Amino acid sequence: MSAPQSYRFSFGPWNISEGADPFGPEVRPAFAHEDKYALYRPLGFEGVQFHDDDVVPGMDDLTAEQILRKAGEVKTMLSNQGLTPEFVAPRLWFSEKTVDGAYTSNSASDRAYAWERTQKCIDIARAIDCKAIVLWLSREGTYIREAKDAKVAYERLLETVNRMLDYDSNIEIWIEPKPNEPTDQAYVPTIGHAIALAFASKDHRRVKGLIESAHALLAGLDPSDEMAFALAHDKLGSVHLNDQNGLKYDQDKNFGGANLRVGFNQVRVLEEAGYGSRGEFIGLDVKAIRTQRGCPVTDHLKASREIFLHLVDKVRALDRPLIEQFRDARDYEALELYIVRHLLGVK
């Protein structure tokens, strides 16, 4: 195992105080993005996750010059707070032009819009000194299988990745898989699909994956195994740690809040692989409980970071010779009891 290292943490501004409820009234008021940056460092975070329009709101209606000017202002704000932009993601799921997909739309004009927006996103990332672009392929999929030619759709996704690599020779592309929501069945639903796409690209060294705990759970998979698969191929660009109570909507619950042992194993896999030793972030994508009052609401971020660090201590305190003894004897009952007792703090 790698020597113990400290971890850097990140989150996106959308994780603070957004209180809209699709089934009722607003629970808590929104909190202006630009006021959120001052909260990061006191909470123990130094990385900022961005969508392109988090950096430049209303970017579709702005000129290239205006976009770069606004991005420069955000770069200055980040520098003043000692913050690092972890990635920028093109938000390709809110436009009326991407309702039926962006890169995989049946409409040539919609696909052209998606590519133009992606170029602007890369320009924004460059302007704020960020090297990573996250592709959450949210509407790339179908509600009925016959709606698209799936083979052509996957070819279009690969074409897009290659065009992005050509457009900027320094960026990395991190593909974030999710099996469903908002589309019924999404293309690239797991990290295995994402890594296959990476190796098919013209420069696979710059194409990696970003694994969100809840997305793996929604696919019926174990997040730690998904992380291990990516790590085994040196393809884990980042993680979005959170939790999920069953196969429901994407809940973004506090990390470890619903499945503590599942959380423990994610930390174990990351720790034992030396994740973070090259500057990778522990990204959180957690939302406050829908009924939580207040403004700004940040306790869910503090709690998830605290749980992660407690689990790091648990991983580092494991009796590894004893674990190897149980493995060699194939005594998995004893191994399971040891792990549960360890998590409970029982000697």
C-alpha positions in Angstrom: 0.0 0.0 0.0 1.2 3.5 -0.7 2.4 5.7 2.2 -0.4 7.6 3.9 -1.2 10.9 2.1 -3.4 13.8 2.8 -6.4 14.4 0.6 -7.7 17.5 -1.2 -11.5 18.0 -1.4 -13.7 19.6 -3.9 -17.4 20.3 -4.5 -19.6 22.2 -7.0 -21.4 25.5 -6.1 -24.7 23.7 -6.8 -24.2 21.7 -3.6 -24.9 24.8 -1.4 -28.4 25.9 -0.5 -30.3 25.1 -3.7 -33.7 24.5 -2.2 -36.1 24.0 -5.1 -38.4 21.0 -4.6 -40.2 19.5 -7.6 -43.1 18.5 -5.5 -43.6 21.6 -3.4 -42.5 25.0 -2.5 -38.9 26.3 -2.2 -37.6 24.9 1.1 -34.7 27.4 1.4 -33.5 30.4 -0.6 -30.8 30.1 -3.2 -27.4 31.6 -2.4 -25.5 33.5 -5.1 -22.7 31.5 -6.6 -20.1 34.2 -6.4 -20.7 34.4 -2.6 -20.0 30.7 -2.2 -16.3 30.8 -3.0 -15.5 32.4 0.4 -17.0 29.4 2.1 -14.8 26.7 0.6 -11.6 27.1 2.5 -13.3 27.4 6.0 -15.1 24.2 5.2 -11.9 22.4 4.3 -12.2 22.4 0.5 -9.9 23.9 -2.0 -11.2 22.5 -5.3 -14.2 23.9 -7.3 -16.2 21.8 -9.7 -17.8 23.9 -12.4 -20.4 23.7 -15.2 -19.5 26.1 -18.0 -22.4 28.4 -17.1 -21.5 28.4 -13.4 -18.4 30.3 -14.6 -20.2 32.3 -17.3 -24.0 32.6 -16.7 -26.1 33.1 -19.9 -23.1 32.2 -22.1 -25.3 31.2 -25.1 -26.2 34.9 -25.5 -22.7 36.3 -25.1 -19.9 36.9 -27.5 -16.6 35.1 -27.3 -15.0 38.2 -25.9 -17.6 38.6 -23.2 -17.3 34.9 -22.3 -13.5 35.2 -21.8 -13.9 38.5 -19.9 -16.3 36.9 -17.4 -14.1 33.8 -17.1 -11.2 36.0 -16.3 -13.2 37.6 -13.5 -13.9 34.2 -12.0 -10.3 33.2 -12.3 -9.4 36.2 -10.2 -12.0 35.4 -7.6 -10.7 31.9 -7.3 -7.1 33.1 -7.0 -8.1 35.5 -4.2 -9.7 32.7 -2.2 -6.8 30.2 -2.9 -9.0 27.9 -4.8 -8.3 25.5 -7.7 -10.8 24.8 -10.5 -11.0 21.0 -10.7 -13.0 20.7 -13.9 -15.5 22.4 -16.2 -18.4 20.5 -17.7 -20.6 21.6 -20.6 -24.2 21.8 -19.4 -25.9 20.1 -22.3 -29.1 19.1 -20.7 -31.0 22.3 -20.1 -31.2 23.7 -23.6 -34.3 23.1 -25.8 -31.8 22.0 -28.4 -30.6 19.0 -26.4 -33.9 17.6 -25.1 -33.4 14.5 -27.3 -29.7 14.3 -26.8 -26.8 16.5 -27.7 -23.9 14.7 -29.4 -26.3 11.8 -30.2 -29.3 13.8 -31.3 -31.0 12.8 -34.6 -30.9 16.5 -35.5 -27.8 17.8 -37.2 -28.5 21.3 -36.0 -28.8 20.1 -32.4 -25.5 18.3 -32.7 -23.9 21.4 -34.1 -25.1 23.4 -31.1 -23.7 20.8 -28.8 -20.3 21.0 -30.4 -20.3 24.8 -30.4 -21.2 24.7 -26.7 -18.4 22.2 -26.0 -15.8 24.4 -27.7 -16.9 27.3 -25.5 -16.6 25.1 -22.5 -13.0 24.2 -23.4 -12.3 27.9 -24.0 -13.7 28.7 -20.5 -11.6 25.9 -18.9 -8.5 27.3 -20.5 -9.3 30.8 -19.4 -9.5 29.8 -15.7 -6.4 27.5 -15.9 -8.3 24.2 -15.7 -7.2 21.2 -17.6 -10.1 18.8 -17.2 -13.4 18.6 -19.0 -16.1 16.4 -17.5 -18.6 14.8 -19.9 -21.8 13.8 -18.1 -23.7 12.4 -21.0 -27.1 13.1 -19.3 -29.5 13.1 -22.3 -27.4 10.8 -24.5 -29.8 7.8 -24.6 -33.4 7.0 -25.3 -36.8 6.4 -23.8 -37.5 3.8 -26.4 -34.8 1.7 -28.1 -36.0 2.4 -31.6 -35.7 6.2 -31.2 -32.0 6.2 -32.3 -29.5 4.0 -34.0 -27.4 3.0 -31.0 -24.3 2.1 -33.1 -24.3 5.4 -34.8 -24.8 7.1 -31.4 -21.7 5.5 -30.0 -19.8 6.4 -33.1 -20.9 10.0 -32.6 -19.7 10.0 -29.0 -16.3 8.7 -30.0 -16.1 11.3 -32.8 -16.9 14.1 -30.3 -14.2 12.9 -27.9 -11.7 12.9 -30.7 -12.7 16.4 -31.8 -12.3 17.6 -28.3 -8.8 16.1 -28.1 -7.9 17.8 -31.4 -9.4 21.2 -30.3 -7.1 21.4 -27.3 -3.9 19.4 -27.0 -3.6 19.8 -23.2 -7.0 19.0 -21.8 -8.1 15.7 -20.2 -11.6 14.4 -20.7 -13.3 12.7 -17.8 -16.4 10.8 -18.7 -19.0 10.5 -15.9 -21.2 7.5 -16.5 -24.8 7.2 -15.2 -27.3 4.5 -16.2 -30.5 6.6 -16.2 -32.1 9.9 -15.4 -33.0 12.0 -17.2 -33.0 9.5 -20.0 -34.6 6.1 -19.3 -31.6 4.2 -20.6 -28.4 6.1 -21.1 -25.5 5.4 -23.4 -22.2 4.9 -21.5 -24.0 3.7 -18.3 -21.0 2.4 -16.4 -17.3 3.1 -16.0 -16.5 0.0 -18.2 -18.3 1.7 -21.1 -16.4 4.9 -20.4 -13.0 3.3 -20.3 -13.7 1.4 -23.5 -14.6 4.7 -25.2 -11.3 6.1 -23.8 -9.2 3.4 -25.2 -10.9 3.7 -28.6 -10.0 7.4 -28.7 -7.1 8.8 -30.6 -5.2 9.7 -27.3 -6.5 7.4 -24.5 -3.9 8.9 -22.1 -6.1 12.0 -21.9 -9.4 10.3 -21.6 -10.4 9.0 -18.2 -13.5 8.5 -16.0 -15.2 10.2 -13.1 -17.1 7.8 -10.9 -20.1 9.0 -8.8 -21.1 6.6 -6.0 -24.8 7.0 -6.5 -24.5 6.4 -10.2 -22.8 3.1 -9.7 -25.4 2.1 -7.1 -28.2 3.1 -9.6 -26.6 0.6 -12.0 -26.8 -2.1 -9.4 -23.0 -2.1 -9.1 -20.6 -1.6 -6.2 -18.9 1.8 -6.4 -15.6 0.4 -4.9 -15.4 -2.2 -7.7 -16.0 0.5 -10.3 -13.3 2.6 -8.8 -10.9 -0.4 -8.7 -11.6 -1.2 -12.3 -10.7 2.4 -13.3 -7.6 2.5 -11.1 -6.4 -0.8 -12.5 -6.3 0.9 -15.9 -5.0 4.3 -14.6 -8.3 5.8 -15.7 -9.7 7.4 -12.6 -9.7 11.1 -13.1 -11.8 11.9 -10.1 -14.7 10.8 -7.9 -18.0 12.2 -6.8 -18.6 10.6 -3.4 -22.2 10.5 -2.1 -24.8 7.9 -1.2 -28.0 6.4 -2.4 -30.9 4.7 -0.7 -31.9 2.1 -3.2 -32.8 2.3 -6.9 -34.6 5.6 -6.7 -34.0 9.0 -8.2 -30.4 10.3 -7.9 -30.4 11.3 -4.2 -26.9 12.7 -3.7 -27.1 11.8 0.0 -24.3 12.4 2.5 -21.4 10.1 1.8 -21.7 7.0 4.0 -25.1 8.1 5.2 -27.1 5.2 3.8 -24.4 2.5 3.2 -21.5 3.0 5.6 -19.8 -0.3 4.7 -20.1 0.5 1.0 -18.5 3.9 1.8 -15.8 2.2 3.8 -14.8 0.1 0.8 -14.7 3.0 -1.5 -12.2 4.7 0.9 -10.3 1.5 1.2 -9.9 1.0 -2.5 -8.8 4.7 -3.0 -6.4 4.6 -0.1 -4.8 1.3 -1.0 -4.3 2.5 -4.6 -2.6 5.7 -3.5 -5.4 7.8 -5.1 -4.7 11.5 -4.4 -0.9 11.2 -4.4 -0.8 12.9 -7.9 -3.0 15.7 -6.8 -6.4 14.1 -7.6 -9.3 15.5 -5.6 -11.9 13.8 -3.4 -14.9 15.3 -5.0 -18.2 15.4 -3.2 -21.6 15.8 -4.9 -24.0 15.9 -2.0 -27.2 17.8 -1.6 -28.7 19.0 1.7 -31.8 17.1 2.8 -34.8 18.5 1.0 -36.5 19.7 4.2 -33.4 21.3 5.7 -33.9 24.9 6.4 -31.3 27.7 6.4 -29.0 29.7 4.1 -26.3 29.0 3.3 -26.6 25.3 4.1 -23.2 23.6 4.4 -23.4 21.0 7.1 -23.9 18.2 4.6 -20.6 19.0 3.0 -18.8 19.1 6.4 -20.4 15.9 7.4 -19.5 14.0 4.2 -15.9 15.2 4.5 -15.7 14.2 8.1 -17.1 10.7 7.4 -14.6 10.2 4.7 -11.7 11.1 7.0 -13.0 8.9 9.8 -13.2 6.0 7.3 -9.6 6.8 6.2 -8.5 6.3 9.8 -10.5 3.0 9.9 -8.7 1.8 6.7 -5.3 2.8 8.0 -6.0 0.9 11.3 -6.9 -2.4 9.6 -4.9 -5.4 10.7 -3.7 -6.4 7.3 -1.7 -9.5 8.4 -5.0 -10.8 10.0 -6.9 -10.0 6.8 -4.4 -12.0 4.7 -4.6 -14.8 7.2 -8.4 -14.9 6.7 -8.0 -14.8 2.9 -5.4 -17.5 2.8 -7.7 -19.8 4.9 -10.7 -18.7 2.8 -12.4 -17.9 6.1 -14.7 -15.2 4.8 -17.1 -15.4 7.7 -14.3 -14.5 10.1 -13.2 -11.7 7.8 -16.7 -10.2 7.6 -17.1 -10.3 11.4 -13.7 -8.6 11.7 -14.6 -5.8 9.3 -18.0 -5.2 11.0 -16.4 -5.2 14.5 -13.7 -2.9 13.2 -16.3 -0.4 11.9 -18.2 -0.6 15.1 -15.1 0.0 17.2 -15.5 -3.3 19.0 -12.2 -5.0 20.1 
